[in-house]
Amino acid sequence: MQHQMVYEMLREKLIVGQLEPGKGISLRGISDMLKVGIMPARDAIRRLSAENALEVQPNRRVCVPRLTPARFDELMQARLALEPLCGARALPFVDGPRLQRMIDLDAEMNSNYRTGDAATYMLSNYRFHFELYRAGGAGVLLLLLESLWVQFGPFMRTIYDVVDEAEIIDKHQMALDAIRRRDAEALKVAIQADILDGIYLLRRTIPWES
């Protein structure tokens, strides 16, 4: 049980961008940061390395991978292919309580942005999306999406600092409106547009590695 908890805690830190690209990670550092033993920390690093969220270098140093243009394109193309599909598949299963949770998470995002709480903002964004996707069941597609989000989470943190400067329409509201209308095509368009906004902002902010 503790091994799973440590894995989820470290994974969340990656998703919300609390571990920067290129940052070295040690067993002792993870153990101290999460206040857990060495064995659960080692297991979490092993699992996240298998998901390509962490990188074990030849000298055994573990770090958060840096982002190359090629890797960025792969991750974003995968998101564009999978997320609209997952959203449309989940739509028939989104009931009133789930929709309300999404509305509350979107409001929480806006509130956290105004207060400068970047980590909670990023976590609310993740939960907003997966509140929808998980309505369709925990199948293969959902597992693939979880892996994608943990890989690019450290880079998404850079968007937080420039969102206010960009004149971007709130795609979450577009998605919520599509869900209310039970319009699968409109929901797919809203999700795709949200990802494209992220691509636009990331291209402006990421210090690219060759």
Secondary structure as GFF3:
##gff-version 3
##sequence-region A 1 210
A	DSSP	alpha_helix	2	15	.	.	.	ID=ss1
A	DSSP	beta_strand	24	25	.	.	.	ID=ss2
A	DSSP	alpha_helix	27	34	.	.	.	ID=ss3
A	DSSP	alpha_helix	38	50	.	.	.	ID=ss4
A	DSSP	beta_strand	55	56	.	.	.	ID=ss5
A	DSSP	beta_strand	62	63	.	.	.	ID=ss6
A	DSSP	alpha_helix	69	90	.	.	.	ID=ss7
A	DSSP	three_ten_helix	91	93	.	.	.	ID=ss8
A	DSSP	alpha_helix	96	115	.	.	.	ID=ss9
A	DSSP	alpha_helix	118	133	.	.	.	ID=ss10
A	DSSP	three_ten_helix	134	136	.	.	.	ID=ss11
A	DSSP	alpha_helix	140	156	.	.	.	ID=ss12
A	DSSP	three_ten_helix	157	161	.	.	.	ID=ss13
A	DSSP	three_ten_helix	163	165	.	.	.	ID=ss14
A	DSSP	alpha_helix	171	181	.	.	.	ID=ss15
A	DSSP	alpha_helix	184	205	.	.	.	ID=ss16
###
